[in-house]
Amino acid sequence: MIFTSYTYVAFLLAVFLIHWSIPTRWRQPLLVIGSYVFYCSWKWEYGFLLLGITVFNWSYGRWVLAGRERRFALTAGVLVNLAPLLYFKYTGFAISNLSAIGGWFGLPPLQIPEILLPLGVSFFTFQGIAYLVDIAAGDAPIGRIGQFMLYKAFWPQLIAGPIIRPEEIHQQLVTPRTLTYENVAAGSKRILMGFFKKVVLADTLGPIVDVAFLPGATVNALDVAVGLVGFGLQIYFDFSAYSDIAIGSARLFGYVFPENFNWPYLARSPQEFWSRWHMTLSRWIRDYVFTPLTFANRSRPAMAHVWLIVAMAGCGLWHGAQWTFVLWGTWHGLLLVANQTILKGFLPSQGTANASGFAVRDFFGGLLTFALVTLGWILFRAQDLEQAGGMLQSLFTLRGGFRPSVLRENSVLTVAAILFAMYAAALWGHFAAKIGSKWLESAWIAGPAKSLAYTFMIVAVVIFDKEAKAFVYFQF
């Protein structure tokens, strides 16, 4: 059930109407049932996997970890959570690498099993690990199994996040939600924004990117450059669209999720990029991977840079069981280390900005960060290392000059127009926030302007909507 399908809209509307029509005590059970219906509509057998992980984490956190400091028990709980992820996602990767190593010694190739990856397994695995670690650290467990089932399975965040930490939703689970105009209005706006980003922007860029990364194609430098920028925009609009619809859907039922994106391509340094991009994952990697590694090796502070690269390489492996993803994560780890060392004097400090917002260092930092992040997308999107290497060679040798080989001129202009529109919207928001002028917020300007914008988005979604396409992060 894809978020941008009419099936999902009907499902959301039906659950919304029933939810606010029944007594309060039945509302959370309804959301749990609706979440399992949503998940099992893809493949019902994997609903038992979700249920088993949920029951394990709730019972383990409440009766094994709560009130005790048991390092072994926590390690065992983390390994149980990792077991399904390792089996479903990395069995084929491990066997293929073992088979390749065996080939060096003349051994016959190993049979690689075909294992269907359960939707969202990476996300609810990380969520379960965070819950057990926080309970072991002293946080109060979620007492009722029904509330915990909703925490684990609530459908807006189930497939691709945001990765919600216990402290971010625990109080909301134990406090009855109320129907308010503010929540319905805010939720509806976010859902509409998500539909616009996905249907109009991301799905428009998708075919262009697919052509640029077509296996076996002979691409010129301009094809690679446009394909990289296009994919950077596509994955941003695609994933932030999912987050918008997830946050908006939860808000309709009174639940507030953490934000996941904050204009990441406005970042002026690699560090700031990761504080704006997939923010719930960034915080998870920082708190549950990088910080424990550095704390365990606190007597050797010089190793912090190494652990940063290791943590980001792990982040890349989490995204996909391919060496291209590992190298993508390693690339970002190297960028973060460079951010703290050789680039420190050239990039602005996070959280600081010139009063005008256009200081030379800010501009240079933003341009360099965008270029380095965009270059890294080639490892994320390429089919394999061979394709990535060939495309990098075309890019840096300026093959074909400024002539595209596989892309049409219209495709180049489309990517450029969307890139320009994104930065124009960001600059307008920056301008409006800076001047804080009352005439921008006055009813006779703000009201018609918003109505016109919402109407435009609705019409655009209807015009561009041809078929419901899966979100990019569904594969992770």
Disulfide bonds with the S-S distance in Angstrom:
none
